[in-house]
Each structure stands twice: as C-alpha cells, then as structure tokens.
Amino acid sequence: MTALLIVLAAIVLLFIGYVFYGSWLAKQWGIDPTKKTPAIEKEDGVDYVAAKPAVLMGHHFSSIAGAGPINGPIQASIFGWVPVFLWCIIGGIFFGGLQDFGSLFASIRHDGKSVGEIIEDSMGSRAKKLFIIFALLVLILVIASFVNIVAGTFLTVADEAGKTAFGFVTNPTGNQSTAMISLLFIVLAVIYGYVTNRMGVKTLPATIGGIIGIVAITVLGLNVGFAMNRIAWIVFVGVYIAVASLVPVWILLQPRDYLSSFLLYAMIGLAFIGVVAGAFTGTVAFDIPAFTSWEPKAGQTLFPMLFITVACGACSGFHSLIATGTSSKQLANEKDAKAIGYGSMLIESALGIIALVAVGAVYQKYLNGEFGSPAAAFAAGIASMFGTETSKAYGTIYALLTLSVSVFALTSLDTGTRLSRFMFSELFLKEGEATKDAKGARKVLAHPLFGTVSMVLIGCILGGLSLSQIWGLFGAANQLLAGIALMAVAAWLGEVGKNNKMFYFPMVFMLAATLTSLVITVINKCKAIGAGTAAWGDWFQLFFATAMAVLAIFLVVEGAQTFAKQMKEKKAKKAA
C-alpha cells in the first residue's frame, strides 16, 4: 500500500502544480493565443513545421524523457525514497517545469531561436557565444553517452566479440529483438510522416494505424532479430542521427517521436496498473527506507549528488535545448505552450516516482548488483508486480519495458544531434544573418552539413571508447546547463519588463549544486593525477569539468551584471 500511496500523492501534487502554478506562470508572462508563432510565420517545410498539439506533445515528451527519469531516481534511491520523492515533486513543479515552460515561451518570442539567441538579447553577444560553446560541450557528452548506450543495447556478448554473423537472426536474444524493432520503427515513422504530411491522412486514423504498426513490428522483432558488431552499430547510429538532423522534421523526427510516445504512455500505464494491483493483493514489496544517511557511500553526499543524480525526473538543462531547438519551431499556438512545456515536465516527474516505486519492489536485488542497469531494475520491478520470474507474464512485460527504455535513448540521440546543428551554425553567424549570406570561412563553418558531421564524428568516436566517465560528467553538465537556462530566461523576462522573480532561487540553487559537483570532480581528478594513479579517462574528466566550470562562471558573472543593470534601471524609473 505504501507504493500506491506514494504514486497517488505524486499525481495529486503534480496536478495541483500544473493547474495553479502553471496557469499563474502563463498569466504572468502573457501567453497570447492570438499571436502567430514562428512555426506559422517562418514555415519552411524543414525545421519550421506547425504540428498538431498531440503530435508535438509526443515529440517533446519523447525527446526530453529518454532514459533519464528512470535511471536518475533509481540511482538516487540510495539516499532513501523521501528525498527522491520530494525533489521530483518540488523540482518538477518549481524548477524543471519553470525552466522548460519559460525556455519554450522565450524561444517562441525569439523566432524559434535557441537559448543562445535569448541570451544575446539581454546579456550581449559575448555571453551568447560562451553559452553556445558550453551547450555544444554538453551535446558532445549527450551524443557520446547515448551512442554508447544504444550500441550496447543492440549487442549481445557474442555480437560484442564479433562471433555473430551480420544480418537477420531467428530465435533472437532480447538485444537483437530490440535492434530489429528499432530499425523497423524508423521505417514506420517515415511512412507515418509521409501519409500525414503528403497524403492528407488525418491524425486520428493515422495514429490508429501507427499503433497497429507498433504492435506488428514488435511481434516481428520478438521473432526475428538483427545482429551486427559494435563498430558496425556505432557507424549505423552515426549515419542515422546525421540524416535525422538534416532531413525535414516532418518525415522522421516528428513522427518517430510521436509514435515513440505511445510506448512511453503504455509503459507508465502498465506500471500504474501493476502498483494498484500489487497494493490490493499484497504481492508488491517496497523495501526502500524513508531515509538512509547524508552520505550512504563514500563521496556520495546528499548535497549536491541527489540533485545531480535525479536529473530529468526533476530538472534537466537538456530540456531547454529541446524546447528552444525543435519544439518552439513546431508549436502552432501559444495556448499549447503550457501543456507541452510545463505539462511534459510534470509527467516526467511522475515517471520518476513510478521508477522509484518499481525499484522498491526489487530493492535488495538492486543493491546487490543483480541488475546490469537501472533500466533493467525498473523492468524487473514492474514485471514482478504481474507474476513470478518464471511466469510468462513476467518475461513478456520485462522484455517490452526494456524495449521501451531503449527506444527513448535513440530518440534523445537524434533530437540532440539536430540541436547541435542549430547551435553550431549560430556560433558562426552574425545577428540576423542566414547561412547563405555568410562570407568566407564562416559560410563553411555555419553550413548545416559541416556542423552535423563534426558533432557526430566527435560524439561517435568518444562513444566508441565506452568511457564510463562520460556519463558521470553528463549529469553535472546537464544540471549546470539548467541553471544557466534559468538565468537566461530570467534575464530576458527582466529585459522586457515581465515578472522574473520566480527564477531567482531555482537559478541560484542549480548553479550552486552543479558547480560544487564539478569542483569536487576537478579536485578528485587532480589528486589522482598527483598520486600517479590517473587513467586517460581521468584526464578527460578533468579537461571537460574544468572547461565547463570556467565557462559557467563567466556566464554567471555576465548574468549578475545584467541583473544589476536591470535593477538599477528599474530604481531609476521609480525615482523619476
């Protein structure tokens, strides 16, 4: 019953936050349903493409979710369920939701441009360039991390050793089935995009057909798999994300994310049914203590590690890049910004709570290291609510949940690559300048193909190295990006005379927590280097952590100067 009460409390609190705080934010900022959005005014059939609210919700939710709201809360459960629960609820309503909604709104009012362009408006061109460089470093980590995760998800031990032949496999392993279904998902998305955007098929019948297609490819993939070695999968993923970054959004990214969202909705619904059924039958355990200790593991103190580890379940800087990189270019009406920007974050927080409850059902096994990943623990926890480990129900649900989690890793990857293309171009373009108008070397550097290929190559090479240090850095970098995004939107709101006071505490808190984490990383790596025990990965972490901390400090200084200037101007107006 404890598990059910936790989930119900989360749903009620998040719903109250959406209805009251979300509506208050919309009123404070002046959401205007009559104002034309960039998707309408700048429609180009490639990046600026107005989408139906349900379709855009699917794209945005699938892209921001990934595996984050499952991995983070489960890893943070070592602190106890109460700290994780509180941070998912408070963080989702007052930190993450604020950032996502604010970023989306600010981008809509900046022609669908990125956070960098928003920063330039209020903090100047130097701050813009610093932010873009910082964001590109984060996106390199995103690409590298998810290339590694996706390639690993598609591989069996035999594939890893190069002993499995290239091609189709009967009686496939779970990894080979996941690979096959993921490949077919791409084909299904292209078909959906074409029939809805070029053949005029309405959203409802196309969605029904898409769901039937998902069931069909899942059944096929469970019976016929696909196998390649690790290098081949990394090359494939690199080519796919490069293509996905460059082709029109309506043909692949938008429909793939929309169809993927149904897997996520089904996963959440299945988990909720399991929790309810388990509560009334008494078959579901919940073994996570309310609170363990301030430091359950050496070097893992509640502050700052809880707020870094939970990540997407409460607040994530990557969301601001998606909101301002792809979603703002597809929003057909400002009235939908609250549901897509704020609502998606709160659903993700709910998923984080469900993940916490799921691991509670297998907590001792998780602590004993019986699962290869948090995602596997999540699948096992939910599956255990429907039957024993030897039952057919357990095996089927476990396989489907593992598949769902892996699909979202690829979704975040292709969206992240498209974001890197936008930001790479913005770094070399002058204000108001288009790529075709750039001169000399800038024309080459700002070209979409150059930026895409550069980021994909760097990300795939790092991902191919399988460095565990990459994921550790991504957590801190991602949360630091959230602090900077909060600062950027607050500065812009102040510049245009709108209420931005709700940003101050979340902004300062996220910056303090993440900078503390990066400083700890730098100190630990310096100690390892001094002791002569450092490996190549330690040097990698030291370089990236230092670079991101320095860039962030410069941006914080620029932001502080901007806020001081705005306050001075406000006082002068009052005095006059």
Buried (B, 14 or more C-beta within 10 A) or exposed (E): EBBBEBBBEBBEBBEEBBEEBBEEBBEBBEBBEEBEBBBEEEBEEBBBBBBBBBBBBBBBBBBBBBBBBBBBBBBBBBBBBBBBBEBBBBBBBBBBBBBBBBBBBBBBBBBBBBBBBBBBBBBBEEBBBBBBBBBBBBBBBBBBBBBBBBBBBBBBEBBBEEEBEEEEBEEBBBBBBBBBBBBBBBEBBBBBBBBBBEEEBEBEEBBEBBBEBBEEBBEBBBEBBBBBBBEBBBBBBBEBBBBBBBBBBBBBBBBBBBBBBBBBBBBBEBBBEBBBBBBEEEBBBBBBBEEBEEEBEEEBBBEBBBBBBBBBBBBBBBBBBBBBBBBBBBBBBBBBBBBBBBBBBBBBBBBBBBBBBBBBBBBEBBBEEEBEBBBBBBBBBBBBBBBEEEEEEBBBBBBBBBBBBBBBBBBBBBBBBBBBBBBBBBBBBEEEBEBEEBEEEBBEBBBBEBBBBBBBEBBBEBBBBEBEBBBBBBBBBBBBBBBBBBBBBBBBBBBEEEBBEBBEEBBBBBBBBBBBBBBBBBEBBBEBEEEEEBEEBBBBBBEBBBBBBEBBEBBBEBBEEBBEBBEEEEEEEEEE
